[in-house]
Amino acid sequence: MTIICGKCEKEMKEIELKEYEFEDGIILDNVRAMQCPSGHVTFTEEQADILDI
């Protein structure tokens, strides 16, 4: 499945963020996300479900 960035319209690839601030003061480690070559980050529905802590 190809995901296209809504901001720059470039193809996104799955990456692992070493740290991600989920909410103010809540830091998560090793989070899977999608990122385009321009650096924009988003989450698939499945990735977002995992973040739902």
C-alpha positions in Angstrom: 0.0 0.0 0.0 1.4 3.4 -1.0 0.8 6.4 1.3 1.2 9.9 -0.2 1.9 12.9 2.0 -1.0 15.3 2.1 1.3 18.3 2.5 3.9 17.7 -0.2 2.4 14.8 -2.2 5.5 12.7 -2.0 5.5 8.9 -1.2 5.9 8.1 2.5 8.0 5.3 3.9 7.6 3.5 7.3 10.3 4.5 9.8 10.9 4.0 13.5 11.0 7.2 15.7 13.5 6.7 18.6 11.3 9.1 20.7 7.8 10.5 20.1 6.0 12.9 22.4 2.6 11.4 22.5 1.1 14.1 24.8 2.6 16.8 26.9 5.2 15.0 29.0 4.4 11.5 27.7 7.4 10.3 25.7 7.2 7.0 23.8 10.2 5.1 22.6 10.6 3.2 19.2 7.4 4.3 17.6 6.5 3.1 14.0 5.4 6.0 11.8 5.3 7.1 8.2 7.6 9.9 6.9 8.0 11.6 3.5 11.4 12.8 2.1 10.4 16.3 3.2 10.3 15.1 6.9 6.5 15.2 7.4 5.3 12.5 9.8 2.0 10.8 10.1 0.6 7.5 11.3 -1.5 4.8 9.6 -4.6 3.7 11.4 -2.9 0.6 12.7 0.1 2.6 14.0 -2.3 5.0 15.7 -4.2 2.2 17.3 -0.9 1.0 18.9 -0.3 4.5 20.3 -3.8 4.5 22.0 -2.5 4.0 25.5 
